[in-house]
């Protein structure tokens, strides 16, 4: 099984009034992860959008474990825990520089036809591109 892993820096605009990373920032980091996953499988958003379909989210769940602060770096990992014909569940883990888990979560997404906004099933060739990231 493969994972997409990347590192990001915590900037001042990520910080909330309590002095740590705002909860909404994790959703933005998840968006970066999903984008990187689509790029890794050869289905970048611009390309699939031109082909008439797009990824959308239907559910997000995040559990916060430990805060992140200004100037820290966060390590993000993403993989797929469930892959169906039109939808997938993507798992996320966020670690600080000491490799301590700061948050974990999952998102359910699906592909939709851009004209009808109805679910669009992946063809077998498209689905097979995601299999290396399924655990």
N, C-alpha and C positions, 0 to 999 in steps of 0.2 A: 504494500500500500504506500502510495506517495501522499505527501502533504505539501501544501503551498505554505511557505514560511517567509516572513519579511519583517523588517524592523522599521519602526517609526520613532520620531522624536516628539516629546510632549512640548508644545509651544504655549505661549501665554494665552492665546485665544482658545485653548482647550480647557482652561482652568475656570472653575465656577467660584461663587462667592465664598465657599468654605476653604478654597485653596488647593483643591485636587481636581483631577480630570472630571469634567462633567459627564454624566451618564449618557447624554446624547452623542458624545464623541465616539463612544464604542460602536454605535450604529454606523457612523461614518467610516470607521475603520473596517467594519464588516463589509461595507460597500466596496472599499478598496480590495479586500480579500476576494470577494465574488468577481470583481473585474479581473483580478490577476488569475483566478481559476479559469475564467472563460478564455483569457489570452493563452494560458498554458495548454488548453485543449485545442487551440486553433479556431476558436469561435469568438473572436473579439466582438464587443457590442456593436460597433459600427458595421461590421460585416453581416451579422445576423439581422440587424435592423434593415439593412439594404435588401436582405432576402425575404423580408416580410414578417419577421417575428421578433419578439423582445422578451427579456426576462423581467418578471415582476415578483414582488414578495407578497406572501399571504400571512406570514406569522414571524414574529421575532420574540426570543426569550433570552434574557441575560441575567446571570447571577453574579453579583459583585462580591469579591472576596477581600480585596485589599486595595487601598488607594494608590494612584500614581500621581506624581507631582511634577511641577515645572522643571524642565531640563532633563528629566529621566528619559530613557529609551524603553520602548515597549516592543516585545517580540510577539508577533501574531502568527498563529497556525490555523489553517483551515483544511478540512477534508469533508468528504461526503459520507454520511452514515446510512442514507437510504436513497436509492435511485429508482424512480418509477419511469413510466413512459413519457409523462408530461411534467413531473415534479421531482424535486429532490429536497432532502434535508441536509443542510450544511452545518457542521460543527465548528466552533471557534474556541480557541484558548488564547489568553493574553497573559504574558509573563513580564515581570520587571527584569532589570539587569541582573539580579541575583537568581533568576530563574524561578522566582516565587510566583505561583498562579495568582493573578490579580482579578481575573474575571473569566467566566466561560459562558458560552451561549450557543444557541442554534437559531437557524432561520429556515423556514420552508419557502421555497420559491418554485415558480413554474414558468414555462414559456407560453406566451400567448400570441395568437395571430394579431398582427398590428391593425388590421382592418376591422375584425370582429371583436377583438379583445377576449375571445374564447380560448380555452387551453389548446395548445398545439403539441401534439405528440412528437417526440424525437424519432427520427427514422433509425433503424438499427445501426447504421454507420455513425450517426451523430452520438447515439447513446454509448457506443463502444469507446468513444473518445474520453468519456468521463470515468470509465471503469478503473483505470489505475489509481484514482483518488477515492474510491469507495472502500470503506473499512467496515 
